[in-house]
């Protein structure tokens, strides 16, 4: 998974880039070694939290309903 600042996927975000709430970013997901004629990957939801647990109380939704 890679994150970008622009929809053309040319300007990648660095590891510790700070983002503001409601600021757009574009994400590229890839799965190496899968046959794209036989496998589809759909991301229905994605979120970020400032805690090491994915079930943290503070949660920022990045993708909602795909």
N, C-alpha and C positions, 0 to 999 in steps of 0.2 A: 504494500500500500504506500502510495506517495501522495503528498498534498502539494497543491500549486496555488499561486496567487491569481492566476488568470485562466480563462476558459480555453486558451490555446495550449495549455500544459507546457509552457516554455519557462516560466519562472517558479522554480521549486521553493517551497518553504524550508527553512533550515530547522534543525532539531528543536531548538528552543525559541522559535518565533512566537512573539506575543500576538494574540488576536483579541479584538474587541467583540463583545456580544453583538450578534446580528451581522457581523462582517462575513461576507461570502468567501468561500474557498472551494477549490475543485479537487476531487480525489480520484486517483487512478488506482484501480484494483487489478491485480493480475495473479494468475495461478499457472506457474510453469509446469510443463509436463502433462497437461490435460488436453485431450483431443477436443477442439472447439466444435467439432461436428457432432459430438456425443454428450458434451457437458455444458450446461449453462449455470452461471453463478448469479444470483440475485441478492442484493443487499437490501433488506427490508427496513432495517434500523441501524443506527450508529450513534453513540453518544460519548461524551468526554466527561471525566470527573477529575477533581484535584486530589483524589485519594487513591491509594494502591488497590482498593477493592472495586470491582465493577459495580457493586451494589451500594456505593457511597450515597450519602444523603444529598449531596450537591451534585446535580447532573445537568449537563447541557446537551440537548438533542441536536445532532448534526444532520441525521437523515431520519425522516419520519414517513412511513408508508412508501418506502422506495423512492 
